[in-house]
Amino acid sequence: MVLPVTKPRLPDELQQFVEAEMSVLPDRAKKDDTRLKVLLVDDHIRVLASAQRLLGSRYRVVAAAHDGMATLAAAEVFTPDLVLLDIEMPAMDGIHLAQEMRRLGLTARILFLTVHEDEDYLAAARACGNGYVLKSRMSSDLQHAIDEAFSGRFFVSHRTM
């Protein structure tokens, strides 16, 4: 299934964040930029902003999305190397979204960002993703999780419980 190449419409608050804070509009992206392309997916703008800040200039954030349909459309248009994906979102949760991305043949590494420390979530994430980062440990674990994912290893944040 090929999705239309139109930009998904984000809620106004997210759209402003994407345009002002993240500079992700395609016409601004340099074609010779060799940094890894990242798609950020979370329904909370503060998490998106934190992830963007943590990624810094080492990565090129190509888009941000807040739900499943916007994520699928953005993934089709921008072909990211890495997707930072919230597990708990409205309409389609991150686990089902990752399964759909795999079914569609998208090969990006997927790191789940979550508040859940439950073994069932972790098992589901292992089946379709490349890492599991607790939001409470994102500042200390995100870079290591990315390195592990691109080295072929599944990363799991140390649990706080």
DODREN-551082 format. One record per residue (C-alpha): residue number from 1; x, y, z. Coordinates in Angstrom, 3 decimals. Layout:
<sites>
+-----+----------+----------+----------+
:  nr :       c1 :       c2 :       c3 :
+-----+----------+----------+----------+
: NUM :        X :        Y :        Z :
...
+-----+----------+----------+----------+
</sites>
This chain:
<sites>
+-----+----------+----------+----------+
:  nr :       c1 :       c2 :       c3 :
+-----+----------+----------+----------+
:   1 :    0.000 :    0.000 :    0.000 :
:   2 :    1.487 :    3.318 :   -1.055 :
:   3 :    0.443 :    6.292 :    1.034 :
:   4 :   -0.090 :    9.718 :   -0.546 :
:   5 :    2.946 :   11.982 :   -0.562 :
:   6 :    1.089 :   14.836 :    1.100 :
:   7 :    2.255 :   16.032 :    4.477 :
:   8 :    0.058 :   14.798 :    7.308 :
:   9 :   -1.808 :   17.553 :    9.138 :
:  10 :   -0.672 :   17.869 :   12.727 :
:  11 :   -2.529 :   19.592 :   15.548 :
:  12 :   -1.605 :   23.294 :   15.562 :
:  13 :    0.638 :   23.016 :   18.638 :
:  14 :    2.646 :   20.150 :   17.113 :
:  15 :    2.781 :   21.823 :   13.702 :
:  16 :    4.246 :   24.979 :   15.247 :
:  17 :    6.795 :   22.874 :   17.121 :
:  18 :    7.809 :   21.012 :   13.981 :
:  19 :    8.202 :   24.160 :   11.914 :
:  20 :    9.789 :   26.447 :   14.506 :
:  21 :   11.820 :   24.172 :   16.744 :
:  22 :   12.858 :   21.291 :   14.559 :
:  23 :   13.414 :   22.711 :   11.074 :
:  24 :   12.136 :   19.551 :    9.419 :
:  25 :   10.506 :   20.919 :    6.319 :
:  26 :   11.796 :   18.967 :    3.297 :
:  27 :   12.903 :   22.079 :    1.385 :
:  28 :   15.256 :   22.921 :    4.274 :
:  29 :   16.909 :   19.506 :    4.285 :
:  30 :   20.199 :   19.285 :    2.429 :
:  31 :   20.429 :   16.383 :    0.030 :
:  32 :   24.103 :   15.871 :    0.868 :
:  33 :   23.419 :   15.606 :    4.612 :
:  34 :   24.778 :   12.210 :    5.677 :
:  35 :   23.473 :   12.236 :    9.243 :
:  36 :   20.986 :    9.527 :   10.199 :
:  37 :   17.384 :   10.579 :    9.527 :
:  38 :   15.109 :   10.363 :   12.556 :
:  39 :   11.320 :   10.346 :   12.828 :
:  40 :   10.039 :   11.330 :   16.286 :
:  41 :    6.654 :    9.945 :   17.329 :
:  42 :    4.884 :   10.928 :   20.535 :
:  43 :    1.590 :   12.566 :   21.380 :
:  44 :    3.251 :   14.801 :   23.983 :
:  45 :    5.106 :   17.850 :   22.716 :
:  46 :    7.452 :   17.922 :   25.719 :
:  47 :    8.715 :   14.443 :   24.906 :
:  48 :    9.265 :   15.460 :   21.279 :
:  49 :   11.195 :   18.539 :   22.428 :
:  50 :   13.292 :   16.498 :   24.876 :
:  51 :   14.129 :   13.902 :   22.246 :
:  52 :   15.060 :   16.616 :   19.745 :
:  53 :   17.325 :   18.286 :   22.312 :
:  54 :   19.002 :   14.979 :   23.210 :
:  55 :   19.622 :   14.087 :   19.579 :
:  56 :   21.341 :   17.430 :   19.078 :
:  57 :   23.138 :   18.054 :   15.821 :
:  58 :   24.374 :   14.460 :   15.433 :
:  59 :   21.102 :   13.420 :   13.781 :
:  60 :   18.712 :   14.973 :   11.287 :
:  61 :   15.149 :   14.946 :   12.564 :
:  62 :   13.100 :   14.775 :    9.375 :
:  63 :    9.616 :   14.775 :   10.901 :
:  64 :    7.552 :   14.521 :   14.048 :
:  65 :    4.224 :   12.747 :   14.293 :
:  66 :    1.608 :   12.366 :   16.995 :
:  67 :   -0.386 :    9.315 :   15.905 :
:  68 :   -0.287 :    6.185 :   13.787 :
:  69 :   -1.580 :    7.515 :   10.486 :
:  70 :    0.694 :   10.576 :   10.567 :
:  71 :    3.627 :    8.288 :   11.401 :
:  72 :    2.963 :    5.920 :    8.499 :
:  73 :    2.658 :    8.832 :    6.096 :
:  74 :    5.846 :   10.485 :    7.394 :
:  75 :    7.765 :    7.201 :    7.264 :
:  76 :    6.727 :    6.691 :    3.650 :
:  77 :    7.700 :   10.235 :    2.636 :
:  78 :   10.930 :   10.681 :    4.625 :
:  79 :   12.259 :    7.079 :    4.836 :
:  80 :   13.917 :    7.545 :    8.229 :
:  81 :   16.843 :    5.469 :    9.435 :
:  82 :   15.514 :    5.584 :   12.994 :
:  83 :   12.060 :    5.952 :   14.532 :
:  84 :   11.735 :    6.992 :   18.182 :
:  85 :    8.267 :    5.671 :   18.945 :
:  86 :    6.020 :    6.186 :   21.948 :
:  87 :    4.145 :    3.066 :   22.978 :
:  88 :    1.002 :    4.644 :   24.375 :
:  89 :   -0.753 :    6.880 :   21.842 :
:  90 :   -4.352 :    7.469 :   20.806 :
:  91 :   -5.971 :    5.386 :   18.055 :
:  92 :   -3.001 :    3.077 :   17.348 :
:  93 :   -0.448 :    2.215 :   20.016 :
:  94 :    3.252 :    2.118 :   19.214 :
:  95 :    3.517 :   -1.673 :   19.233 :
:  96 :    0.781 :   -2.069 :   16.598 :
:  97 :    2.247 :    0.847 :   14.670 :
:  98 :    5.690 :   -0.801 :   14.614 :
:  99 :    4.124 :   -4.071 :   13.462 :
: 100 :    2.378 :   -2.199 :   10.639 :
: 101 :    5.615 :   -0.451 :    9.672 :
: 102 :    7.336 :   -3.834 :    9.434 :
: 103 :    4.433 :   -5.307 :    7.470 :
: 104 :    4.791 :   -2.439 :    4.980 :
: 105 :    8.487 :   -3.225 :    4.586 :
: 106 :    9.872 :   -0.165 :    6.355 :
: 107 :   13.378 :   -1.028 :    7.553 :
: 108 :   14.090 :    1.824 :    9.973 :
: 109 :   15.431 :    0.916 :   13.382 :
: 110 :   12.668 :    1.395 :   15.964 :
: 111 :   13.375 :    2.470 :   19.520 :
: 112 :   10.374 :    2.499 :   21.806 :
: 113 :   10.057 :    5.364 :   24.283 :
: 114 :    7.830 :    4.449 :   27.179 :
: 115 :    6.844 :    4.839 :   30.806 :
: 116 :    5.965 :    1.127 :   31.005 :
: 117 :    8.287 :   -1.218 :   32.869 :
: 118 :    5.987 :   -4.202 :   32.316 :
: 119 :    7.468 :   -7.426 :   30.884 :
: 120 :    4.558 :   -7.827 :   28.447 :
: 121 :    5.338 :   -4.481 :   26.789 :
: 122 :    9.018 :   -5.364 :   26.650 :
: 123 :    8.277 :   -8.734 :   25.026 :
: 124 :    6.055 :   -7.079 :   22.421 :
: 125 :    8.734 :   -4.464 :   21.720 :
: 126 :   11.379 :   -7.147 :   21.210 :
: 127 :    9.241 :   -8.736 :   18.507 :
: 128 :    9.174 :   -5.665 :   16.253 :
: 129 :   11.687 :   -3.125 :   17.523 :
: 130 :   15.348 :   -2.528 :   18.249 :
: 131 :   15.276 :   -1.057 :   21.734 :
: 132 :   13.214 :   -0.075 :   24.752 :
: 133 :   13.998 :    3.236 :   26.454 :
: 134 :   12.200 :    4.376 :   29.571 :
: 135 :   11.241 :    8.026 :   29.293 :
: 136 :   12.558 :    8.596 :   32.816 :
: 137 :   15.990 :    7.438 :   31.569 :
: 138 :   15.903 :    8.996 :   28.123 :
: 139 :   18.647 :   11.549 :   28.875 :
: 140 :   21.067 :    8.857 :   30.060 :
: 141 :   20.051 :    5.992 :   27.748 :
: 142 :   19.003 :    7.368 :   24.362 :
: 143 :   22.422 :    7.657 :   22.718 :
: 144 :   23.505 :    4.237 :   23.967 :
: 145 :   20.220 :    2.734 :   22.729 :
: 146 :   20.795 :    4.219 :   19.268 :
: 147 :   24.354 :    2.875 :   19.163 :
: 148 :   23.160 :   -0.583 :   20.208 :
: 149 :   20.319 :   -0.602 :   17.663 :
: 150 :   22.705 :    0.187 :   14.821 :
: 151 :   25.096 :   -2.481 :   16.077 :
: 152 :   22.367 :   -5.116 :   15.872 :
: 153 :   21.716 :   -5.400 :   19.601 :
: 154 :   18.431 :   -4.806 :   21.433 :
: 155 :   18.783 :   -2.172 :   24.161 :
: 156 :   16.694 :   -2.113 :   27.346 :
: 157 :   16.788 :    0.713 :   29.895 :
: 158 :   17.589 :   -0.391 :   33.421 :
: 159 :   14.362 :   -0.559 :   35.322 :
: 160 :   13.657 :    1.659 :   38.292 :
: 161 :   11.424 :   -0.887 :   40.049 :
+-----+----------+----------+----------+
</sites>
